[in-house]
Amino acid sequence: MDAQQRPSPLSSLITIIIIFFLMSGTGPDPAVHLRLLEALRARTAELDDFTSFVNETDSNFTYTSPPPAPVTPMLTHILPETPLPNSAFSYHNNITGFLRSSAISYNLSSLSSTLPWAADGKELYSQVNVTQSHILKEEYSWDWTGKGKVALNIKEEKGDGEMTFVHGQLDVTSPTEFTASYSVEGVHFPLNGTVYAIASPVGRFVDLRQLPPLLPDTVRNSTSWAIVTELKRRLKELRTLADSPGMSEPMPPMQPTSCPLALYLRLAPSALPLHAMLDLERESRDPTGENTFPTQSIKGKAALVSWKCGVVVVLDELGGLKADRFWRKATTYASLASMVYLVLLILLVRQMEDTRTPASISKLSRWSFALQAVGDAYSFVCHLTIGIVSDNRASLSLIAPGFLAATLFLVFEVRYATLIHRIQAPEDDAAQAAQQTAPVPAPAPAPAAPRQISELPLPVTTGPATGTPVVTPATPAPALLASGPSISGLFRQTMLWRAINSITDPESKFWALLLLSFIFLVQATLSPSLVLFAVGALYSFWVPQIVRNARRGTRKALRWTYVIGTSIARLSFVLYIFACPKNVLFAEPTEWVWTVVAWVAFQVIVLFGQEVFGPAFFLPKSWTTTQTYDYHPPLSPTDTEAPEKSLGDCVICMEPILLGPESTVGATGDKASLLASVGVRKNYALAPCHHLFHTACLERWLAIKNICPQCRRPLPPL
């Protein structure tokens, strides 16, 4: 097949992904349908039994695990009293939101006697089935003692004003950083700000009929009838789901504990009267633009009790944001993130406009843009997933930064990195072939005596007066010094690299490496111990450019506006997530994020030092693999008696190259001071072919071509 007719790797990858999704299938699964029918029959029988039980007729229903008697007095010591609202305060009527708290877990088998509820806790443990408790707690080696964290995402259904049903997910993190997820079902009493709920590990059925024993006697009967009505509504939804085609049943994740929990929550009263709280929640639910009172955050205290496992978890600092306020905050974040990605897009486009020629592109490292592309791809997936899963007013705004990240990733960064690879491929192949066939270096000859300044040849500007071109020996190519095995060399010997290297197409190989990097990033972020390593690796995007500058002896490959702007813009994301105490991801501030900031700042400083002091200024001479050519040797004026100290005319602009008052070499040939020579020496540039230029003129020329404009000989990097 002709090379021009070969499909691009990107189109082939997209085709494979489409075929994979089409073959995955979303049709109805007969096994799932049968399980739904069985669940429908079981839920119908359970509803009939519970309805007969509430009617006090013949029924097979019983409460399987009511709370023991010591639970109630123990909770009076742990949780505060909740008085009824008055003209001075009230409670939230709708607690739909995201709550977080630190947690202290107590194992009742080793309870400290200094706790005010220690006596009730020990009495409760005396009624625990110890054998069953050990089986539930030690099934997955879960640690229930010490400090941990709890996250409660709760949603409240519409109710009659006196009682509403709540459901959601409870994530309990143990002191050893393991997280167990629970499904929560319960009731909320808005008048006194109390919540009672039962929680079972995700994937296990939560039997709402077991809730009434947790409630006070005054509301137990009315709540039982409300549960009957709620079960009828859920049974109707289950019947509709069983009759609908294309249903699927996801596999529930394995949880690290089997202990069931009972949730007792007491809300803290807000500083608003009841009518003001109702107006505030009505405006939050259906915005009309009316001025209301300030938004009140949710605060309270809760306890998780498992009398089967003999465990009590106390949540003293439970608090968070209501859903409407949280999504408004998420919308603000999405707007700022979109602006940041727009700035990144503009900076990249300007960088691409400044490096249109092969000579300027040859200075760049494609891996700097590939690392940024991996981060943008991960950002696109995260924003898109959160926007789709949330399914609320902030969904569209959260998808916007994901769309810009995808545009930056697919349309610009990956294509730009591919273009850099295409231009640099012949040079890389030639260097690799030369390295494989390099002969054993001969012993170095004795160093020649240094030449005096007066022995240096005079610069050639427009050639000799006779018109005969002066042929001067070209400077030999920089030699590569022998070095030991590098990290990249060791990686090339691994089986993974051999598998990737078996891909013959360079672009396909690049996409494969990009995909592997993305998979590694996703897996690393799921592990708390690898987050720092993953973020540090992702924010090393200037390291490949630093390495390429040092290896090839190049400078000024990137615009400084692009380097500084991109560094600040990308650091804004990691600073928001890991330094902002109230971010939308509920990530806790960590001190190591400043290590990432310092790491990026260090990379920028090294890039700046490479432009000022040389590409390999930070490396010992024994480590330097490339000997850079010095464009600024000490030269004397062509006519020492002329009023203007000129070195001749620039080959490019044809203007004289003037030396300032602080000459590198004085009129008598004596060397001037070092400080004086530093400022003057870079005013001119002497090529290996002995043609002389203004440094600024040669820099602009080398951005277009890497050959001498006079004799067409190759020029080393400036």
C-alpha positions as CSV (number, residue, x, y, z in Angstrom):
1,M,0.0,0.0,0.0
2,D,1.2,3.5,-0.8
3,A,2.4,5.5,2.2
4,Q,0.0,8.3,1.2
5,Q,-3.0,6.0,1.3
6,R,-2.1,4.5,4.8
7,P,-4.8,5.5,7.4
8,S,-3.6,7.7,10.3
9,P,-3.1,6.0,13.7
10,L,-5.7,8.4,15.3
11,S,-8.4,7.3,12.9
12,S,-7.5,3.7,13.4
13,L,-7.7,4.1,17.2
14,I,-11.1,5.8,17.0
15,T,-12.4,3.1,14.8
16,I,-11.3,0.4,17.2
17,I,-12.9,2.2,20.1
18,I,-16.2,2.5,18.2
19,I,-16.2,-1.2,17.2
20,F,-15.5,-2.1,20.9
21,F,-18.4,-0.2,22.2
22,L,-20.7,-1.5,19.5
23,M,-19.7,-5.1,20.2
24,S,-20.1,-4.6,24.0
25,G,-23.9,-4.5,23.6
26,T,-26.6,-3.0,25.8
27,G,-29.4,-5.3,25.0
28,P,-31.6,-7.0,27.6
29,D,-29.9,-9.7,29.7
30,P,-32.3,-12.7,30.4
31,A,-30.5,-13.5,33.7
32,V,-30.9,-9.9,34.9
33,H,-34.5,-10.0,34.0
34,L,-35.1,-13.2,36.0
35,R,-33.3,-11.7,39.0
36,L,-35.5,-8.6,38.8
37,L,-38.7,-10.7,38.6
38,E,-37.5,-12.7,41.7
39,A,-36.7,-9.4,43.5
40,L,-40.2,-8.1,42.6
41,R,-41.9,-11.2,44.0
42,A,-39.8,-11.0,47.2
43,R,-40.4,-7.3,47.7
44,T,-44.2,-7.8,47.2
45,A,-44.3,-10.6,49.8
46,E,-42.2,-8.4,52.2
47,L,-44.6,-5.5,51.8
48,D,-47.6,-7.7,52.5
49,D,-46.0,-9.1,55.6
50,F,-45.0,-5.7,56.9
51,T,-48.5,-4.2,56.1
52,S,-50.1,-7.0,58.1
53,F,-47.6,-6.4,60.9
54,V,-48.5,-2.7,61.1
55,N,-52.2,-3.6,61.0
56,E,-51.5,-6.0,63.9
57,T,-52.8,-9.0,62.0
58,D,-51.2,-12.3,61.3
59,S,-47.8,-11.8,59.8
60,N,-44.4,-13.5,59.5
61,F,-42.5,-10.2,59.9
62,T,-40.3,-9.6,62.9
63,Y,-37.6,-7.1,63.8
64,T,-34.4,-9.0,63.3
65,S,-32.0,-6.8,65.2
66,P,-33.5,-4.1,67.3
67,P,-31.2,-1.8,69.3
68,P,-30.3,-3.1,72.8
69,A,-31.5,-1.1,75.8
70,P,-28.1,0.5,76.5
71,V,-28.0,2.2,73.2
72,T,-30.5,5.0,74.1
73,P,-28.7,6.2,77.4
74,M,-25.3,5.9,75.6
75,L,-26.5,8.3,72.9
76,T,-27.7,10.8,75.4
77,H,-24.1,11.3,76.4
78,I,-22.7,11.4,72.8
79,L,-25.3,13.5,71.0
80,P,-26.7,16.8,72.2
81,E,-30.4,17.6,72.8
82,T,-32.4,19.1,70.0
83,P,-35.0,21.6,71.2
84,L,-37.9,22.6,69.1
85,P,-37.5,25.7,66.9
86,N,-38.7,29.1,67.9
87,S,-38.4,32.7,66.8
88,A,-34.6,32.7,67.4
89,F,-33.5,29.5,65.5
90,S,-34.7,26.7,63.3
91,Y,-33.4,23.6,61.5
92,H,-32.9,22.8,57.9
93,N,-36.0,21.3,56.3
94,N,-34.0,19.9,53.4
95,I,-30.6,18.4,54.2
96,T,-29.7,17.2,50.6
97,G,-26.0,17.8,50.4
98,F,-22.5,16.6,51.1
99,L,-21.3,16.2,54.6
100,R,-17.8,15.4,55.9
101,S,-16.3,14.9,59.3
102,S,-13.4,13.4,61.1
103,A,-14.3,10.3,63.0
104,I,-13.1,8.5,66.2
105,S,-13.9,4.7,66.2
106,Y,-14.3,2.9,69.6
107,N,-14.1,-0.8,70.0
108,L,-16.4,-1.6,72.9
109,S,-14.3,-4.6,73.9
110,S,-11.4,-2.2,74.9
111,L,-13.3,0.9,75.9
112,S,-11.6,3.5,78.1
113,S,-13.3,4.1,81.5
114,T,-12.7,7.9,81.2
115,L,-15.5,8.3,78.6
116,P,-18.8,9.6,80.0
117,W,-20.7,6.8,78.3
118,A,-18.2,4.0,79.1
119,A,-20.6,2.3,81.5
120,D,-23.4,2.1,78.9
121,G,-20.8,1.0,76.3
122,K,-19.6,-1.9,78.4
123,E,-23.1,-2.9,79.1
124,L,-23.9,-2.9,75.4
125,Y,-20.8,-5.0,74.7
126,S,-22.0,-7.6,77.3
127,Q,-25.0,-8.2,75.1
128,V,-23.0,-8.6,71.9
129,N,-22.6,-12.0,70.3
130,V,-18.8,-12.1,70.5
131,T,-18.4,-14.9,68.0
132,Q,-20.5,-13.1,65.4
133,S,-18.8,-9.8,66.1
134,H,-15.3,-11.3,65.4
135,I,-16.6,-12.9,62.2
136,L,-18.0,-9.6,60.9
137,K,-15.1,-7.4,62.0
138,E,-12.2,-9.7,61.1
139,E,-13.6,-11.0,57.8
140,Y,-11.6,-8.4,55.9
141,S,-9.2,-7.3,58.7
142,W,-11.0,-4.0,59.1
143,D,-9.6,-1.7,61.8
144,W,-12.4,-0.1,64.0
145,T,-10.1,1.6,66.5
146,G,-8.6,5.1,66.1
147,K,-9.1,8.2,64.0
148,G,-10.6,8.1,60.5
149,K,-12.9,10.1,58.2
150,V,-16.5,9.9,57.2
151,A,-18.3,11.2,54.1
152,L,-22.0,11.3,53.9
153,N,-23.8,12.2,50.6
154,I,-27.4,12.4,51.4
155,K,-30.6,13.2,49.4
156,E,-33.9,14.0,50.8
157,E,-37.2,13.1,49.2
158,K,-40.4,15.3,49.3
159,G,-42.4,14.7,52.4
160,D,-45.3,16.0,54.4
161,G,-43.3,18.6,56.4
162,E,-43.2,16.5,59.6
163,M,-41.1,13.6,58.3
164,T,-39.2,12.9,55.1
165,F,-37.3,9.9,53.8
166,V,-33.6,10.3,53.1
167,H,-31.2,8.0,51.3
168,G,-27.6,8.2,50.1
169,Q,-24.1,6.8,50.5
170,L,-21.9,6.7,53.6
171,D,-18.1,6.3,53.1
172,V,-16.2,5.3,56.3
173,T,-12.4,5.5,56.1
174,S,-10.5,3.5,58.7
175,P,-7.3,4.7,60.4
176,T,-5.4,2.5,58.0
177,E,-6.8,4.5,55.0
178,F,-9.2,1.7,53.8
179,T,-12.7,2.9,52.8
180,A,-16.0,1.1,53.2
181,S,-19.1,2.3,51.4
182,Y,-22.6,2.0,52.8
183,S,-26.0,2.4,51.4
184,V,-28.1,4.6,53.7
185,E,-31.9,4.6,54.2
186,G,-33.6,6.6,56.9
187,V,-36.0,9.4,57.9
188,H,-35.5,13.1,58.8
189,F,-37.7,15.0,61.3
190,P,-37.3,18.7,60.3
191,L,-38.9,20.1,63.4
192,N,-36.2,18.9,65.8
193,G,-33.4,18.3,63.3
194,T,-33.0,14.6,63.9
195,V,-32.1,11.9,61.4
196,Y,-32.4,8.1,62.0
197,A,-31.1,5.7,59.4
198,I,-29.8,2.2,58.8
199,A,-26.7,1.5,56.7
200,S,-25.6,-1.7,55.0
201,P,-22.5,-2.3,52.9
202,V,-23.0,-1.3,49.2
203,G,-24.3,-4.2,47.2
204,R,-26.4,-5.5,50.1
205,F,-30.2,-4.9,50.4
206,V,-31.2,-2.2,52.9
207,D,-34.4,-3.3,54.6
208,L,-36.3,-0.1,55.4
209,R,-38.7,-2.2,57.5
210,Q,-36.1,-2.5,60.2
211,L,-36.0,1.2,60.8
212,P,-38.8,1.8,63.4
213,P,-37.0,0.3,66.4
214,L,-34.4,3.1,66.1
215,L,-37.0,5.8,66.4
216,P,-38.6,7.3,69.6
217,D,-41.8,5.7,70.7
218,T,-43.9,8.8,69.9
219,V,-43.2,8.6,66.1
220,R,-42.7,4.9,65.7
221,N,-46.3,4.0,64.6
222,S,-46.7,7.0,62.2
223,T,-43.3,6.2,60.6
224,S,-44.3,2.6,60.1
225,W,-47.3,3.6,58.0
226,A,-45.1,6.1,56.1
227,I,-42.7,3.2,55.4
228,V,-45.6,1.2,53.9
229,T,-46.5,4.0,51.6
230,E,-42.8,4.4,50.6
231,L,-42.4,0.7,49.9
232,K,-45.4,0.7,47.7
233,R,-43.9,3.6,45.6
234,R,-40.6,1.7,45.3
235,L,-42.4,-1.5,44.4
236,K,-44.1,0.4,41.5
237,E,-40.7,1.6,40.3
238,L,-39.2,-1.9,40.5
239,R,-42.2,-3.2,38.4
240,T,-41.6,-0.6,35.8
241,L,-37.9,-1.4,35.7
242,A,-38.6,-5.1,35.3
243,D,-40.9,-4.4,32.3
244,S,-38.4,-2.1,30.6
245,P,-36.1,-3.5,27.9
246,G,-32.3,-3.0,28.0
247,M,-31.9,-3.1,31.7
248,S,-28.5,-4.0,33.2
249,E,-27.3,-4.9,36.6
250,P,-23.8,-3.5,37.6
251,M,-21.6,-5.7,39.8
252,P,-21.4,-4.2,43.3
253,P,-17.9,-3.7,44.6
254,M,-16.5,-5.8,47.4
255,Q,-16.6,-3.9,50.7
256,P,-13.8,-4.3,53.3
257,T,-16.3,-4.9,56.2
258,S,-19.6,-6.5,56.8
259,C,-20.7,-4.7,60.0
260,P,-24.1,-3.1,59.7
261,L,-24.5,0.4,61.1
262,A,-27.2,2.6,62.6
263,L,-26.9,6.3,62.0
264,Y,-28.1,8.8,64.6
265,L,-27.7,12.4,63.5
266,R,-28.5,15.7,65.4
267,L,-28.4,18.9,63.4
268,A,-27.1,22.1,64.9
269,P,-29.7,24.9,64.9
270,S,-29.2,27.8,62.5
271,A,-29.5,31.5,63.4
272,L,-32.7,31.9,61.3
273,P,-36.3,31.7,62.4
274,L,-38.5,29.1,60.8
275,H,-40.2,31.4,58.3
276,A,-36.8,32.7,57.2
277,M,-35.4,29.2,56.7
278,L,-38.5,28.2,54.7
279,D,-38.1,31.3,52.4
280,L,-34.4,30.6,52.0
281,E,-34.9,27.0,51.0
282,R,-37.8,27.9,48.6
283,E,-35.5,30.5,46.9
284,S,-32.7,27.9,46.7
285,R,-35.0,25.4,45.2
286,D,-36.8,27.7,42.7
287,P,-34.7,30.8,42.2
288,T,-36.7,34.0,41.5
289,G,-34.1,36.7,42.3
290,E,-35.7,37.7,45.5
291,N,-33.4,38.9,48.3
292,T,-33.3,36.4,51.1
293,F,-31.1,35.6,54.1
294,P,-27.6,34.4,53.8
295,T,-27.2,30.7,52.9
296,Q,-26.7,28.5,56.0
297,S,-24.3,25.6,56.0
298,I,-25.2,22.3,57.5
299,K,-23.6,21.4,60.8
300,G,-24.2,18.8,63.4
301,K,-23.0,15.8,65.3
302,A,-23.7,12.1,64.7
303,A,-22.9,8.6,65.9
304,L,-22.6,5.3,64.0
305,V,-23.5,2.3,66.2
306,S,-23.1,-1.4,65.3
307,W,-24.3,-3.5,68.2
308,K,-23.6,-6.6,66.1
309,C,-19.9,-5.8,65.9
310,G,-19.6,-3.9,69.2
311,V,-18.4,-0.6,67.5
312,V,-19.3,3.1,68.0
313,V,-18.0,5.8,65.6
314,V,-18.4,9.4,66.9
315,L,-18.6,12.3,64.4
316,D,-18.1,15.5,66.4
317,E,-17.5,17.9,63.4
318,L,-20.0,16.9,60.9
319,G,-20.6,19.6,58.4
320,G,-20.7,20.5,54.7
321,L,-22.7,22.2,52.0
322,K,-26.2,21.8,50.8
323,A,-26.6,20.5,47.3
324,D,-27.8,23.8,45.8
325,R,-24.9,25.8,47.2
326,F,-22.5,23.1,46.3
327,W,-23.5,23.1,42.7
328,R,-23.4,26.8,42.5
329,K,-19.8,26.5,43.8
330,A,-19.1,23.8,41.2
331,T,-20.4,26.1,38.5
332,T,-18.1,28.9,39.7
333,Y,-15.2,26.4,39.6
334,A,-16.2,25.3,36.1
335,S,-16.2,28.9,34.8
336,L,-12.7,29.5,36.2
337,A,-11.4,26.2,34.9
338,S,-12.8,27.1,31.4
339,M,-11.0,30.4,31.6
340,V,-7.7,28.7,32.6
341,Y,-8.0,26.2,29.7
342,L,-8.8,29.1,27.3
343,V,-5.6,30.8,28.5
344,L,-3.6,27.6,27.9
345,L,-5.1,27.3,24.5
346,I,-4.1,30.8,23.5
347,L,-0.6,30.3,24.9
348,L,-0.1,27.1,22.9
349,V,-1.4,28.6,19.7
350,R,1.0,31.5,20.0
351,Q,3.9,29.1,20.7
352,M,2.9,27.1,17.6
353,E,2.9,30.3,15.5
354,D,6.4,31.1,16.7
355,T,7.8,27.7,15.8
356,R,6.5,27.1,12.3
357,T,9.8,26.3,10.7
358,P,11.7,22.9,10.9
359,A,14.7,24.7,12.4
360,S,12.6,26.0,15.4
361,I,10.7,22.8,15.8
362,S,13.9,20.8,16.0
363,K,14.7,22.5,19.3
364,L,11.5,21.3,21.0
365,S,10.9,18.1,22.9
366,R,7.7,16.4,22.0
367,W,7.5,14.7,25.4
368,S,6.9,18.1,27.1
369,F,3.7,18.4,25.1
370,A,2.9,14.7,25.5
371,L,2.9,15.0,29.3
372,Q,0.6,17.9,29.1
373,A,-1.7,16.0,26.7
374,V,-1.9,13.1,29.2
375,G,-2.9,15.5,32.0
376,D,-5.5,17.2,29.7
377,A,-6.9,13.8,28.7
378,Y,-7.3,12.9,32.4
379,S,-9.0,16.2,33.1
380,F,-11.4,15.7,30.2
381,V,-12.4,12.3,31.5
382,C,-12.9,13.6,35.0
383,H,-14.9,16.6,34.1
384,L,-17.1,14.7,31.7
385,T,-17.7,11.9,34.1
386,I,-18.6,14.2,37.0
387,G,-20.9,16.3,34.7
388,I,-22.8,13.2,33.5
389,V,-23.1,11.4,36.8
390,S,-24.2,14.5,38.7
391,D,-27.2,15.2,36.4
392,N,-28.1,18.6,37.8
393,R,-27.9,22.3,37.0
394,A,-24.1,22.2,37.1
395,S,-23.7,19.3,34.7
396,L,-23.4,21.5,31.6
397,S,-21.0,23.9,33.2
398,L,-18.8,21.0,34.3
399,I,-18.7,19.6,30.8
400,A,-17.4,22.9,29.4
401,P,-13.9,22.8,30.8
402,G,-13.8,19.1,29.8
403,F,-14.6,20.1,26.3
404,L,-11.8,22.7,26.2
405,A,-9.4,20.1,27.7
406,A,-10.4,17.7,24.9
407,T,-9.8,20.4,22.3
408,L,-6.4,21.2,23.8
409,F,-5.5,17.5,24.0
410,L,-6.7,16.2,20.6
411,V,-6.6,19.2,18.3
412,F,-3.4,20.9,19.4
413,E,-1.1,19.1,21.8
414,V,-1.2,15.6,20.3
415,R,-1.0,16.9,16.7
416,Y,1.8,19.3,17.6
417,A,3.8,16.5,19.4
418,T,3.2,14.3,16.3
419,L,4.5,17.1,14.0
420,I,7.6,17.5,16.2
421,H,8.2,13.8,16.0
422,R,7.9,13.7,12.2
423,I,10.4,16.6,11.8
424,Q,12.9,15.1,14.3
425,A,12.6,11.5,13.2
426,P,15.4,11.6,10.6
427,E,17.7,13.3,13.0
428,D,16.9,10.8,15.8
429,D,17.3,7.8,13.4
430,A,20.7,9.1,12.2
431,A,21.9,9.7,15.8
432,Q,20.8,6.2,16.8
433,A,22.5,4.6,13.8
434,A,25.7,6.6,14.5
435,Q,25.6,5.5,18.1
436,Q,25.3,1.9,17.2
437,T,28.1,2.0,14.6
438,A,30.5,4.3,16.6
439,P,34.1,3.0,16.6
440,V,36.1,2.7,19.7
441,P,37.6,6.1,20.4
442,A,41.3,6.5,19.9
443,P,43.5,7.9,22.7
444,A,43.2,11.6,22.9
445,P,46.1,13.5,21.5
446,A,48.2,15.8,23.6
447,P,46.4,19.2,24.0
448,A,47.8,21.8,21.7
449,A,49.1,25.1,23.1
450,P,46.4,27.7,23.3
451,R,46.5,30.2,20.5
452,Q,47.0,33.9,21.3
453,I,44.3,36.3,20.5
454,S,46.4,37.9,17.7
455,E,46.6,34.4,16.0
456,L,42.8,34.2,15.6
457,P,41.7,34.7,12.0
458,L,39.9,37.9,11.2
459,P,36.2,37.6,10.5
460,V,35.0,37.1,7.0
461,T,32.1,39.3,6.0
462,T,31.6,39.6,2.3
463,G,34.7,37.7,1.2
464,P,38.2,38.9,0.2
465,A,38.6,41.9,-2.1
466,T,39.8,39.8,-5.0
467,G,36.5,38.0,-5.2
468,T,38.0,34.6,-4.5
469,P,36.2,32.9,-1.7
470,V,38.2,31.9,1.3
471,V,38.0,28.2,2.0
472,T,38.4,27.5,5.7
473,P,38.2,24.1,7.3
474,A,34.9,23.4,8.9
475,T,34.7,22.8,12.6
476,P,34.3,19.0,13.2
477,A,31.0,17.8,14.6
478,P,30.8,17.6,18.4
479,A,31.9,14.2,19.7
480,L,29.8,12.2,22.0
481,L,31.6,11.2,25.2
482,A,31.4,7.7,26.5
483,S,29.0,7.3,29.4
484,G,27.6,4.5,31.5
485,P,24.2,2.9,31.2
486,S,21.4,5.5,31.6
487,I,17.9,5.0,32.9
488,S,16.4,5.3,29.4
489,G,18.8,2.6,28.3
490,L,17.7,0.2,31.0
491,F,14.1,0.9,30.2
492,R,14.7,0.0,26.5
493,Q,15.8,-3.4,27.7
494,T,12.5,-4.2,29.4
495,M,9.8,-6.4,27.8
496,L,7.3,-3.5,27.8
497,W,9.6,-1.4,25.7
498,R,10.3,-4.3,23.3
499,A,6.5,-4.8,22.9
500,I,6.1,-1.1,22.1
501,N,9.1,-1.1,19.9
502,S,7.6,-3.9,17.8
503,I,5.1,-1.3,16.5
504,T,6.7,-0.1,13.3
505,D,4.7,3.0,12.7
506,P,6.2,5.9,14.7
507,E,2.9,7.7,15.2
508,S,1.2,4.4,16.5
509,K,4.1,3.9,18.9
510,F,3.7,7.5,20.2
511,W,-0.1,6.9,20.7
512,A,0.7,3.6,22.5
513,L,3.1,5.3,24.9
514,L,0.5,8.1,25.4
515,L,-2.2,5.6,26.2
516,L,0.0,3.7,28.7
517,S,0.9,6.9,30.4
518,F,-2.8,7.8,30.8
519,I,-3.6,4.3,32.2
520,F,-0.8,4.7,34.7
521,L,-2.1,8.1,35.8
522,V,-5.6,6.8,36.3
523,Q,-4.4,3.8,38.4
524,A,-2.0,6.0,40.4
525,T,-4.6,8.5,41.3
526,L,-6.8,5.7,42.7
527,S,-4.2,4.8,45.2
528,P,-3.6,7.4,47.9
529,S,0.1,6.4,48.3
530,L,0.8,7.0,44.6
531,V,-1.0,10.4,44.2
532,L,2.1,12.4,45.0
533,F,4.3,10.4,42.6
534,A,1.6,10.6,39.9
535,V,1.2,14.4,40.3
536,G,4.9,14.9,40.4
537,A,5.5,12.9,37.3
538,L,2.7,14.8,35.5
539,Y,4.1,18.2,36.5
540,S,7.5,17.3,35.1
541,F,6.5,18.6,31.7
542,W,9.6,20.9,31.4
543,V,12.1,18.2,32.2
544,P,12.1,16.7,28.6
545,Q,12.8,20.2,27.2
546,I,15.6,20.7,29.7
547,V,17.1,17.4,28.7
548,R,16.9,18.2,25.0
549,N,18.5,21.6,25.5
550,A,21.4,20.0,27.3
551,R,21.9,17.2,24.8
552,R,21.7,19.3,21.7
553,G,23.1,22.5,23.1
554,T,20.1,24.6,22.1
555,R,18.4,27.5,23.8
556,K,15.3,29.6,23.4
557,A,13.1,26.8,22.2
558,L,10.0,28.0,24.0
559,R,8.5,31.4,24.5
560,W,8.8,32.7,28.0
561,T,5.2,33.8,28.0
562,Y,4.3,30.2,27.2
563,V,6.6,28.7,29.9
564,I,5.5,31.0,32.7
565,G,1.8,31.2,31.7
566,T,1.5,27.4,31.3
567,S,3.2,26.8,34.6
568,I,1.0,29.1,36.5
569,A,-2.2,28.0,34.8
570,R,-1.5,24.3,35.3
571,L,-0.5,24.8,38.9
572,S,-3.8,26.5,39.6
573,F,-5.6,23.1,39.3
574,V,-3.4,21.2,41.7
575,L,-3.4,24.2,44.2
576,Y,-7.2,24.3,44.1
577,I,-7.5,20.6,44.7
578,F,-4.8,20.1,47.3
579,A,-4.5,23.5,48.9
580,C,-8.0,25.0,49.0
581,P,-9.8,23.8,52.2
582,K,-13.3,24.0,50.7
583,N,-12.9,22.6,47.1
584,V,-15.7,20.9,45.3
585,L,-13.9,17.6,45.4
586,F,-13.7,17.6,49.2
587,A,-10.0,16.9,49.0
588,E,-8.2,17.7,52.2
589,P,-5.3,20.2,52.0
590,T,-1.9,18.6,52.0
591,E,1.5,20.2,52.5
592,W,3.2,18.2,49.8
593,V,1.4,20.2,47.1
594,W,4.0,23.0,47.8
595,T,6.6,20.5,46.8
596,V,5.0,20.2,43.4
597,V,4.9,24.0,43.1
598,A,8.6,24.2,44.0
599,W,9.4,21.4,41.5
600,V,7.7,23.3,38.7
601,A,9.4,26.6,39.7
602,F,12.8,24.7,39.8
603,Q,12.2,23.5,36.2
604,V,11.4,27.1,35.1
605,I,14.6,28.4,36.8
606,V,16.7,25.7,35.0
607,L,15.2,26.7,31.7
608,F,16.1,30.4,32.4
609,G,19.6,29.3,33.5
610,Q,20.1,27.4,30.2
611,E,19.4,30.6,28.2
612,V,21.7,32.7,30.4
613,F,24.6,30.4,31.4
614,G,24.4,27.7,28.7
615,P,22.3,24.6,28.0
616,A,24.4,22.3,30.2
617,F,25.5,24.8,32.9
618,F,24.2,22.6,35.7
619,L,26.0,19.4,34.6
620,P,29.6,18.5,35.4
621,K,31.9,18.5,32.3
622,S,32.3,14.7,32.7
623,W,28.5,14.2,32.3
624,T,28.2,16.5,29.3
625,T,27.6,14.5,26.1
626,T,27.7,17.5,23.7
627,Q,30.5,20.0,23.3
628,T,28.8,23.3,22.3
629,Y,30.3,25.6,19.8
630,D,31.4,29.1,21.2
631,Y,30.0,31.8,18.9
632,H,31.6,34.5,21.0
633,P,35.4,34.1,21.0
634,P,37.5,37.2,21.8
635,L,38.1,39.3,18.7
636,S,39.9,42.5,18.0
637,P,38.5,45.3,15.7
638,T,39.5,45.0,12.0
639,D,41.0,48.5,12.1
640,T,42.3,49.5,15.5
641,E,42.9,53.1,14.4
642,A,39.4,53.7,13.2
643,P,37.1,56.0,15.3
644,E,34.5,53.2,15.5
645,K,35.6,49.8,16.9
646,S,33.9,47.6,14.3
647,L,34.4,44.0,13.6
648,G,33.1,44.2,10.1
649,D,29.6,44.0,8.5
650,C,26.9,41.6,9.5
651,V,26.3,39.1,6.7
652,I,22.5,39.2,7.3
653,C,21.7,42.9,7.8
654,M,24.9,44.3,6.2
655,E,25.2,46.8,9.1
656,P,28.5,47.2,10.9
657,I,29.1,45.2,14.1
658,L,30.2,47.8,16.6
659,L,31.9,47.2,19.9
660,G,31.0,49.4,22.8
661,P,33.4,51.4,24.9
662,E,34.2,48.3,27.0
663,S,36.0,46.3,24.4
664,T,36.8,42.6,24.9
665,V,40.3,43.3,23.7
666,G,41.9,46.7,24.0
667,A,43.7,48.6,21.3
668,T,47.0,47.2,22.4
669,G,45.7,43.6,22.5
670,D,45.4,43.4,26.3
671,K,42.5,41.7,27.7
672,A,39.8,43.8,29.3
673,S,38.1,43.0,32.6
674,L,35.8,40.0,32.8
675,L,32.8,42.1,33.7
676,A,33.3,44.3,30.7
677,S,33.6,41.4,28.3
678,V,30.4,39.7,29.4
679,G,28.2,42.5,28.2
680,V,30.0,43.0,24.9
681,R,30.9,39.5,23.8
682,K,27.3,38.5,22.9
683,N,27.0,41.5,20.6
684,Y,28.5,39.4,17.7
685,A,28.5,35.8,16.7
686,L,31.3,34.1,14.7
687,A,30.2,31.0,12.9
688,P,32.4,27.9,12.3
689,C,32.7,29.0,8.7
690,H,34.2,32.3,9.9
691,H,31.3,34.5,8.8
692,L,30.3,37.2,11.3
693,F,26.8,38.2,12.4
694,H,25.0,40.2,14.9
695,T,23.8,37.8,17.6
696,A,20.2,39.0,17.3
697,C,20.3,38.6,13.5
698,L,21.7,35.1,13.7
699,E,19.1,34.1,16.3
700,R,16.3,35.2,14.0
701,W,18.0,33.4,11.0
702,L,18.5,30.1,12.9
703,A,14.8,30.1,13.7
704,I,14.2,29.7,10.0
705,K,17.2,27.6,8.8
706,N,20.2,25.9,10.3
707,I,22.6,26.8,7.6
708,C,24.9,29.8,7.0
709,P,23.2,32.4,4.8
710,Q,26.5,33.1,3.1
711,C,28.1,29.7,2.4
712,R,25.2,27.3,3.1
713,R,27.2,25.2,5.6
714,P,25.3,23.7,8.6
715,L,25.5,25.7,11.7
716,P,25.5,24.4,15.3
717,P,22.9,25.7,17.7
718,L,23.4,29.2,19.1
